[in-house]
Amino acid sequence: MAKTATPTVLSFETLPQARAKTEAAATFLEQKLQTYVDALRLLMAPQRALGRFVGGKDAVGHAERAYNQLCEQFRTVCPSYGLTGNSPDEELGNVDTVTVCYPWEYSHVVKNDKESKSITLTSPVRWILTYKSAYSLHQFRQAVSGSGERATRDVRQFVVNALAMVQLLKAFPKLTEVLADLHFRVVYEPLPGLGSLAFATIQACVTSQRPSDELLLMAMRFSGVPAFIELIDLDSIRTLEDPLKSKFEALARES
């Protein structure tokens, strides 16, 4: 489940201001992340980890190990998506080199004494990093949940693309170190309601929080849309630490 803090006491009157601040900060964070990912694009090419298995021409020493790990993981997660565990070689041959970041989404049931409704919540500080495919993350969620059209070929490709990204980042951990130095931490974890597949998730250096259910219900009644973006925790911005500064301070104390 997306990381949340204890709900801040908000009112419906103060919600617009809180959302405006969140939107401004979230836009800034997403633009910075996209800039970094674009700059690292060549280093994130799937051929660097999987070599000939994704159409690479140069020999890659660890490619066979990465391939075997990906195939094993693919067979493990297939039942979550109603897929057969046959070889993903065709999908590997179609892995795109374009990297994309999708906002982290999850479903939450909001309720009070009178009503209960499902709402889609989006984190403004967390994203899924993968390779571009026919399905976006939202379309993939709809396809596997049965709420949208399902093309088995596209479901398989989305899963393989996500696994390929994980293999790339694990094969080159210095990429995650670079992102961490830029205040974006990479972890591998499944998304709520999306089976056992562990995605490459990027978490910004600040946190977000979900308002109370009562406030979410009020917002839904006002907008008519069963969706909401978590609010960035302003305290986490005020207490933001710089890893480089912290390291220098530690070295200074030791000397």
Secondary structure, DSSP 4 states (H G I P E B T S, - for coil): -----SPP---TTTHHHHHHHHHHHHHHHHHHHHHHHHHTGGGG-THHHHGGGGT--S--TTHHHHHHHHHHHHHHHGGGGT---S--HHHHHT--S-EEEEEEEEEEEEE-SS-EEEEEEEEEEEEEEEE--SS-HHHHHHHHHTSS---HHHHHHHHHHHHHHHHHHHH-HHHHHHHHHTTEEEEEEPPTTSTT--EEEEEESS-EEPPPHHHHHHHHHHH--SEEEPEE-HHHHHT---HHHHHHHHHHHH-
